[in-house]
Amino acid sequence: MKQIILALMIIMTMALAGCPGDQAGELFETAKFEELQNNPEHATQLYQEILKKYPESEYARKAKERLSALHKNK
C-alpha cells in the first residue's frame, strides 16, 4: 500500500511540476496528503508556508481554514 501511495505522490508531483506558476497549489495538495497520512505536524508546516509565501493566493484562504480545523482537532 505504501508503494502505491508513493507512486501516486511521484506521479502527482511530476504532473504538477508541469505547471510552474502553481507552487501554492502544489504545497496545498501535499499538505492535504499529509493530513490523510495522519501527519498533522507536517501539514501544519506546509499550510503555514503557503500563508507566508503566497498570502494573497486562493490557497492562503484554504490553508487558514485547514489550520483552523487541525487546531480544533487537537
GISUL-V312022 format. One line per field, one symbol per residue. phi: phi as a letter, one per 20 degrees, with the letter a starting at -180 (. if undefined). A space follows every 50 residues. Layout:
phi: ???
//
This chain:
phi: .fffffffffffffffffdfecffffffffffffffelcfffgfgfffff ffecfeefffffffffffffffef
//
